């Protein structure tokens, strides 16, 4: 009868004390970098959506004041631009929900639209190419 504490013949021997385990550091570093990249991307998205929320609140306030006749042309222009941003967001959401693989097509659609002078992204997602910072124009 075999001893209960003995290892089966097909078991790998335990690593010796002080021996280096097999390193998968390169793969794990890649995963960690991708996780950080995704986390940063979601934080940027959160900031852009927060900005759109603030702009939408301002738009509604301007439209409310316009009913009382207490708004300037510049404010009305700003509110109308934000309304167009909302339509852009709704259009992208519809596109994503209907078209399979649309996440892959989005960069191509944006690049093509930009070449034609059409802006698909809301203003908070557009960066000023002449700006040194990563903050979007207001």
PyMOL commands that set and color helices and strands:
alter all, ss='L'
color gray80, all
select helices_A, chain A and resi 25-67+73-98+102-115+123-125
alter helices_A, ss='H'
color red, helices_A
deselect
rebuild
show_as cartoon
